[in-house]
Every structure is written in C-alpha cells, then in structure tokens.
Amino acid sequence: MPLIQVTMREGRDAARIRAMITALTEAAVDSLAAPKESVRVIVNEVPGTHWANGDVTLEEKAAKQTQ
C-alpha cells in the first residue's frame, strides 16, 4: 500500500488540496500499478510561524516582503 505524505505551508483552499490528493493518487496508480483503494495520502499543513529557513520563519519572510 503506497503512502504519500505531503508537508506544505497552510493556506491553500480545500478544493486545491483535494485536487492534489486526486493527482497524487492517480500518479501512484499509474506508476506503481497500485490499486486505487490501497493508496494513502496524508497532507500536513504547517503554519508559517512553525517553518523556517536559515533561522527566518516563512511568516517573517513574508512580512519583510510586504514592507
């Protein structure tokens, strides 16, 4: 059973996330010949305050860009 985990910044609407789940499921079915029912997709959304690159959170980076 394929398990696909996606971690991304929060903020996308539910319809876009749903579309991504469908695309990932289809990719696993096509590339692995896995039964659709066996494909698991987990989406983890992380707030910008909890994701940092080079000791700068995504929220801090976005705030600097809008100044």
MOPAC internal coordinates of N, CA, C and O (Angstrom, degrees):
PM7 1SCF
backbone

  N    0.0000 0     0.00 0     0.00 0    0    0    0
  C    1.4355 1     0.00 0     0.00 0    1    0    0
  C    1.5226 1   108.45 1     0.00 0    2    1    0
  O    1.2310 1   119.70 1   -67.02 1    3    2    1
  N    1.3251 1   118.17 1   112.98 1    3    2    1
  C    1.4563 1   120.85 1   177.51 1    5    3    2
  C    1.5327 1   110.61 1   -67.09 1    6    5    3
  O    1.2310 1   121.50 1   -40.43 1    7    6    5
  N    1.3195 1   114.74 1   139.57 1    7    6    5
  C    1.4624 1   122.03 1   174.75 1    9    7    6
  C    1.5157 1   107.40 1  -123.26 1   10    9    7
  O    1.2310 1   120.67 1   -61.34 1   11   10    9
  N    1.3115 1   116.32 1   118.66 1   11   10    9
  C    1.4582 1   122.32 1  -179.95 1   13   11   10
  C    1.5139 1   107.31 1  -110.29 1   14   13   11
  O    1.2310 1   120.68 1   -56.67 1   15   14   13
  N    1.3362 1   116.31 1   123.33 1   15   14   13
  C    1.4612 1   121.05 1   178.77 1   17   15   14
  C    1.5243 1   108.82 1  -114.86 1   18   17   15
  O    1.2310 1   121.11 1   -48.40 1   19   18   17
  N    1.3194 1   115.49 1   131.60 1   19   18   17
  C    1.4567 1   122.12 1   179.61 1   21   19   18
  C    1.5191 1   107.47 1  -122.90 1   22   21   19
  O    1.2310 1   120.98 1   -52.31 1   23   22   21
  N    1.3216 1   115.73 1   127.69 1   23   22   21
  C    1.4582 1   121.01 1   174.08 1   25   23   22
  C    1.5147 1   107.49 1  -116.60 1   26   25   23
  O    1.2310 1   120.72 1   -53.00 1   27   26   25
  N    1.3200 1   116.22 1   127.00 1   27   26   25
  C    1.4572 1   120.39 1  -178.71 1   29   27   26
  C    1.5150 1   109.99 1  -150.84 1   30   29   27
  O    1.2310 1   121.57 1   -15.62 1   31   30   29
  N    1.3034 1   114.61 1   164.38 1   31   30   29
  C    1.4559 1   119.85 1   178.39 1   33   31   30
  C    1.5262 1   109.37 1   -66.62 1   34   33   31
  O    1.2310 1   120.52 1   -37.31 1   35   34   33
  N    1.3102 1   116.61 1   142.69 1   35   34   33
  C    1.4592 1   120.18 1   179.02 1   37   35   34
  C    1.5258 1   110.46 1   -70.22 1   38   37   35
  O    1.2310 1   121.12 1   -19.38 1   39   38   37
  N    1.3204 1   115.47 1   160.62 1   39   38   37
  C    1.4495 1   119.87 1   173.73 1   41   39   38
  C    1.5195 1   114.97 1   128.27 1   42   41   39
  O    1.2310 1   119.85 1   169.23 1   43   42   41
  N    1.3141 1   117.89 1   -10.77 1   43   42   41
  C    1.4600 1   118.80 1   178.42 1   45   43   42
  C    1.5294 1   108.91 1   -83.20 1   46   45   43
  O    1.2310 1   121.10 1   -31.08 1   47   46   45
  N    1.3262 1   115.50 1   148.92 1   47   46   45
  C    1.4582 1   117.67 1  -178.61 1   49   47   46
  C    1.5267 1   110.71 1   -75.71 1   50   49   47
  O    1.2310 1   121.29 1   -19.45 1   51   50   49
  N    1.3123 1   115.14 1   160.55 1   51   50   49
  C    1.4637 1   122.19 1  -174.27 1   53   51   50
  C    1.5246 1   112.40 1   -59.59 1   54   53   51
  O    1.2310 1   119.90 1   145.63 1   55   54   53
  N    1.3231 1   117.80 1   -34.37 1   55   54   53
  C    1.4630 1   120.64 1  -179.14 1   57   55   54
  C    1.5252 1   111.35 1   -65.76 1   58   57   55
  O    1.2310 1   120.03 1   141.53 1   59   58   57
  N    1.3170 1   117.55 1   -38.47 1   59   58   57
  C    1.4734 1   120.55 1   179.08 1   61   59   58
  C    1.5252 1   110.53 1   -68.76 1   62   61   59
  O    1.2310 1   120.68 1   139.21 1   63   62   61
  N    1.3190 1   116.30 1   -40.79 1   63   62   61
  C    1.4631 1   119.88 1   178.50 1   65   63   62
  C    1.5169 1   109.59 1   -64.65 1   66   65   63
  O    1.2310 1   120.50 1   138.19 1   67   66   65
  N    1.3206 1   116.66 1   -41.81 1   67   66   65
  C    1.4719 1   121.07 1   179.08 1   69   67   66
  C    1.5168 1   110.50 1   -60.86 1   70   69   67
  O    1.2310 1   120.44 1   137.18 1   71   70   69
  N    1.3456 1   116.77 1   -42.82 1   71   70   69
  C    1.4639 1   121.31 1   178.78 1   73   71   70
  C    1.5302 1   110.96 1   -62.71 1   74   73   71
  O    1.2310 1   120.20 1   141.19 1   75   74   73
  N    1.3231 1   117.23 1   -38.81 1   75   74   73
  C    1.4577 1   121.09 1   178.26 1   77   75   74
  C    1.5273 1   110.45 1   -65.01 1   78   77   75
  O    1.2310 1   120.44 1   138.02 1   79   78   77
  N    1.3235 1   116.76 1   -41.98 1   79   78   77
  C    1.4696 1   120.59 1   178.33 1   81   79   78
  C    1.5225 1   110.33 1   -59.04 1   82   81   79
  O    1.2310 1   120.33 1   135.88 1   83   82   81
  N    1.3135 1   116.98 1   -44.12 1   83   82   81
  C    1.4622 1   120.87 1   178.07 1   85   83   82
  C    1.5227 1   110.81 1   -61.77 1   86   85   83
  O    1.2310 1   120.01 1   134.08 1   87   86   85
  N    1.3282 1   117.59 1   -45.92 1   87   86   85
  C    1.4650 1   121.29 1  -178.83 1   89   87   86
  C    1.5274 1   111.55 1   -63.46 1   90   89   87
  O    1.2310 1   120.56 1   138.35 1   91   90   89
  N    1.3213 1   116.53 1   -41.65 1   91   90   89
  C    1.4620 1   119.87 1   178.80 1   93   91   90
  C    1.5253 1   111.60 1   -66.43 1   94   93   91
  O    1.2310 1   120.94 1   139.03 1   95   94   93
  N    1.3184 1   115.81 1   -40.97 1   95   94   93
  C    1.4708 1   120.02 1   177.66 1   97   95   94
  C    1.5225 1   110.23 1   -61.29 1   98   97   95
  O    1.2310 1   120.57 1   132.75 1   99   98   97
  N    1.3150 1   116.52 1   -47.25 1   99   98   97
  C    1.4607 1   120.45 1   179.74 1  101   99   98
  C    1.5257 1   111.30 1   -62.14 1  102  101   99
  O    1.2310 1   119.99 1   141.21 1  103  102  101
  N    1.3308 1   117.62 1   -38.79 1  103  102  101
  C    1.4680 1   120.90 1   178.61 1  105  103  102
  C    1.5242 1   110.91 1   -62.83 1  106  105  103
  O    1.2310 1   120.38 1   138.50 1  107  106  105
  N    1.3182 1   116.87 1   -41.50 1  107  106  105
  C    1.4587 1   120.35 1   178.86 1  109  107  106
  C    1.5267 1   111.18 1   -67.08 1  110  109  107
  O    1.2310 1   120.38 1   138.32 1  111  110  109
  N    1.3079 1   116.89 1   -41.68 1  111  110  109
  C    1.4659 1   120.96 1   178.52 1  113  111  110
  C    1.5286 1   109.80 1   -62.28 1  114  113  111
  O    1.2310 1   120.38 1   133.58 1  115  114  113
  N    1.3387 1   116.87 1   -46.42 1  115  114  113
  C    1.4681 1   121.07 1  -177.67 1  117  115  114
  C    1.5252 1   112.74 1   -68.79 1  118  117  115
  O    1.2310 1   120.21 1   135.65 1  119  118  117
  N    1.3238 1   117.20 1   -44.35 1  119  118  117
  C    1.4662 1   119.75 1  -172.91 1  121  119  118
  C    1.5284 1   113.91 1   -84.42 1  122  121  119
  O    1.2310 1   120.28 1   153.69 1  123  122  121
  N    1.3225 1   117.06 1   -26.31 1  123  122  121
  C    1.4590 1   120.81 1  -176.34 1  125  123  122
  C    1.5287 1   113.51 1  -110.93 1  126  125  123
  O    1.2310 1   121.13 1   174.47 1  127  126  125
  N    1.3196 1   115.44 1    -5.53 1  127  126  125
  C    1.4612 1   120.88 1  -174.19 1  129  127  126
  C    1.5288 1   110.67 1    55.73 1  130  129  127
  O    1.2310 1   121.41 1  -144.78 1  131  130  129
  N    1.3288 1   114.92 1    35.22 1  131  130  129
  C    1.4645 1   120.86 1   179.21 1  133  131  130
  C    1.5231 1   109.47 1   -83.93 1  134  133  131
  O    1.2310 1   120.05 1   -37.52 1  135  134  133
  N    1.3147 1   117.51 1   142.48 1  135  134  133
  C    1.4635 1   119.09 1   173.98 1  137  135  134
  C    1.5350 1   109.45 1   -63.67 1  138  137  135
  O    1.2310 1   120.83 1   -44.04 1  139  138  137
  N    1.2932 1   116.01 1   135.96 1  139  138  137
  C    1.4697 1   120.97 1  -177.28 1  141  139  138
  C    1.5248 1   111.47 1   -52.58 1  142  141  139
  O    1.2310 1   120.43 1   140.56 1  143  142  141
  N    1.3203 1   116.79 1   -39.44 1  143  142  141
  C    1.4629 1   121.47 1  -176.91 1  145  143  142
  C    1.5280 1   112.43 1   -66.51 1  146  145  143
  O    1.2310 1   120.44 1   162.86 1  147  146  145
  N    1.3275 1   116.76 1   -17.14 1  147  146  145
  C    1.4649 1   119.51 1  -177.67 1  149  147  146
  C    1.5230 1   113.34 1   -93.65 1  150  149  147
  O    1.2310 1   120.13 1   172.04 1  151  150  149
  N    1.3261 1   117.37 1    -7.96 1  151  150  149
  C    1.4637 1   120.84 1  -176.98 1  153  151  150
  C    1.5236 1   109.52 1   -83.44 1  154  153  151
  O    1.2310 1   121.14 1   -53.85 1  155  154  153
  N    1.3426 1   115.43 1   126.15 1  155  154  153
  C    1.4666 1   121.61 1   178.00 1  157  155  154
  C    1.5290 1   108.29 1  -111.03 1  158  157  155
  O    1.2310 1   120.29 1   -43.40 1  159  158  157
  N    1.3042 1   117.05 1   136.60 1  159  158  157
  C    1.4652 1   122.02 1   176.68 1  161  159  158
  C    1.5204 1   107.83 1  -128.08 1  162  161  159
  O    1.2310 1   120.95 1   -52.78 1  163  162  161
  N    1.3332 1   115.78 1   127.22 1  163  162  161
  C    1.4590 1   121.75 1   176.67 1  165  163  162
  C    1.5263 1   107.64 1  -119.03 1  166  165  163
  O    1.2310 1   120.76 1   -52.40 1  167  166  165
  N    1.3171 1   116.16 1   127.60 1  167  166  165
  C    1.4617 1   121.65 1   178.37 1  169  167  166
  C    1.5182 1   108.12 1  -112.80 1  170  169  167
  O    1.2310 1   121.02 1   -59.95 1  171  170  169
  N    1.3200 1   115.65 1   120.05 1  171  170  169
  C    1.4616 1   121.97 1   176.53 1  173  171  170
  C    1.5203 1   108.03 1  -107.82 1  174  173  171
  O    1.2310 1   120.80 1   -58.75 1  175  174  173
  N    1.3167 1   116.08 1   121.25 1  175  174  173
  C    1.4563 1   120.64 1   177.13 1  177  175  174
  C    1.5290 1   108.71 1  -103.30 1  178  177  175
  O    1.2310 1   121.36 1   -49.65 1  179  178  177
  N    1.3178 1   115.01 1   130.35 1  179  178  177
  C    1.4567 1   121.49 1  -175.82 1  181  179  178
  C    1.5275 1   108.45 1  -114.07 1  182  181  179
  O    1.2310 1   119.70 1   -49.49 1  183  182  181
  N    1.3356 1   118.19 1   130.51 1  183  182  181
  C    1.4604 1   119.54 1   176.31 1  185  183  182
  C    1.5273 1   110.37 1   -66.10 1  186  185  183
  O    1.2310 1   120.97 1   -30.39 1  187  186  185
  N    1.3233 1   115.76 1   149.61 1  187  186  185
  C    1.4575 1   121.04 1  -179.89 1  189  187  186
  C    1.5112 1   113.96 1   -58.95 1  190  189  187
  O    1.2310 1   120.14 1   158.09 1  191  190  189
  N    1.3166 1   117.34 1   -21.91 1  191  190  189
  C    1.4656 1   120.95 1   177.82 1  193  191  190
  C    1.5201 1   112.27 1   -77.72 1  194  193  191
  O    1.2310 1   120.29 1   167.95 1  195  194  193
  N    1.3225 1   117.05 1   -12.05 1  195  194  193
  C    1.4578 1   121.52 1  -177.61 1  197  195  194
  C    1.5254 1   113.18 1  -111.98 1  198  197  195
  O    1.2310 1   120.09 1  -167.03 1  199  198  197
  N    1.3281 1   117.43 1    12.97 1  199  198  197
  C    1.4605 1   122.15 1  -178.69 1  201  199  198
  C    1.5143 1   106.88 1  -132.56 1  202  201  199
  O    1.2310 1   120.49 1   -57.39 1  203  202  201
  N    1.3194 1   116.66 1   122.61 1  203  202  201
  C    1.4708 1   120.24 1  -177.23 1  205  203  202
  C    1.5172 1   111.16 1  -133.08 1  206  205  203
  O    1.2310 1   121.57 1   -31.43 1  207  206  205
  N    1.2961 1   114.60 1   148.57 1  207  206  205
  C    1.4637 1   123.86 1   172.12 1  209  207  206
  C    1.5162 1   106.76 1  -125.94 1  210  209  207
  O    1.2310 1   120.08 1   -57.01 1  211  210  209
  N    1.3225 1   117.45 1   122.99 1  211  210  209
  C    1.4612 1   119.81 1   178.72 1  213  211  210
  C    1.5155 1   113.36 1    59.78 1  214  213  211
  O    1.2310 1   120.38 1  -141.15 1  215  214  213
  N    1.3274 1   116.87 1    38.85 1  215  214  213
  C    1.4670 1   123.56 1   178.38 1  217  215  214
  C    1.5310 1   113.52 1    65.83 1  218  217  215
  O    1.2310 1   120.56 1  -158.34 1  219  218  217
  N    1.3348 1   116.54 1    21.66 1  219  218  217
  C    1.4684 1   121.34 1   175.36 1  221  219  218
  C    1.5196 1   106.55 1  -125.44 1  222  221  219
  O    1.2310 1   120.41 1   -57.88 1  223  222  221
  N    1.3273 1   116.82 1   122.12 1  223  222  221
  C    1.4589 1   119.00 1   179.67 1  225  223  222
  C    1.5250 1   109.84 1   -72.35 1  226  225  223
  O    1.2310 1   121.28 1   -20.81 1  227  226  225
  N    1.3154 1   115.16 1   159.19 1  227  226  225
  C    1.4604 1   119.49 1   178.21 1  229  227  226
  C    1.5290 1   110.86 1   -62.17 1  230  229  227
  O    1.2310 1   120.68 1   146.06 1  231  230  229
  N    1.3134 1   116.31 1   -33.94 1  231  230  229
  C    1.4644 1   120.14 1   177.62 1  233  231  230
  C    1.5291 1   111.05 1   -65.58 1  234  233  231
  O    1.2310 1   120.46 1   136.54 1  235  234  233
  N    1.3363 1   116.73 1   -43.46 1  235  234  233
  C    1.4668 1   120.86 1   178.01 1  237  235  234
  C    1.5271 1   110.77 1   -63.15 1  238  237  235
  O    1.2310 1   120.52 1   138.41 1  239  238  237
  N    1.3205 1   116.62 1   -41.59 1  239  238  237
  C    1.4555 1   121.48 1   179.24 1  241  239  238
  C    1.5307 1   110.66 1   -62.36 1  242  241  239
  O    1.2310 1   120.52 1   135.30 1  243  242  241
  N    1.3203 1   116.62 1   -44.70 1  243  242  241
  C    1.4657 1   120.77 1   179.64 1  245  243  242
  C    1.5196 1   110.86 1   -64.35 1  246  245  243
  O    1.2310 1   120.04 1   141.26 1  247  246  245
  N    1.3346 1   117.53 1   -38.74 1  247  246  245
  C    1.4624 1   121.05 1   179.20 1  249  247  246
  C    1.5293 1   110.73 1   -63.92 1  250  249  247
  O    1.2310 1   120.18 1   140.25 1  251  250  249
  N    1.3291 1   117.27 1   -39.75 1  251  250  249
  C    1.4610 1   120.62 1   178.56 1  253  251  250
  C    1.5173 1   111.80 1   -65.45 1  254  253  251
  O    1.2310 1   120.32 1   143.70 1  255  254  253
  N    1.3207 1   116.99 1   -36.30 1  255  254  253
  C    1.4600 1   121.61 1  -178.74 1  257  255  254
  C    1.5202 1   112.65 1   -70.08 1  258  257  255
  O    1.2310 1   120.21 1   153.90 1  259  258  257
  N    1.3432 1   117.21 1   -26.10 1  259  258  257
  C    1.4588 1   120.06 1  -179.75 1  261  259  258
  C    1.5146 1   112.92 1   -88.71 1  262  261  259
  O    1.2310 1   120.31 1   174.01 1  263  262  261
  N    1.3126 1   117.01 1    -5.99 1  263  262  261
  C    1.4826 1   120.25 1  -179.33 1  265  263  262
  C    1.5095 1   110.79 1   -81.09 1  266  265  263
  O    1.2310 1   120.10 1   180.00 1  267  266  265

